[in-house]
């Protein structure tokens, strides 16, 4: 069964409309906070082992052939399909400065 793709609109690297959007829709260079992993349980477990867990702040470095993210001081590459299933919220500059 295929999921219907939602139409998300990105403005200036931020998610417009709903508070969260897929990582695949975020502009490179944007820092985001993971809100939900919409993947199969075994993939969700593996992502969490790698540092992709809820409330974790990550930075999308590039979105060329694969999506390269900085997670816990490491760079990890993921596919566009996987990036589609990681729901994130952009982190404002004031939130980053507070950390």
Secondary structure by P-SEA (a helix, b strand, c coil): ccccbbbbbbcccccccccccccccccccbbbbbccccccaaaaaaaaaacccccbbbbbcccccbbbbbcccbbbbbcaaaaaabbbbbbcaaaaaac
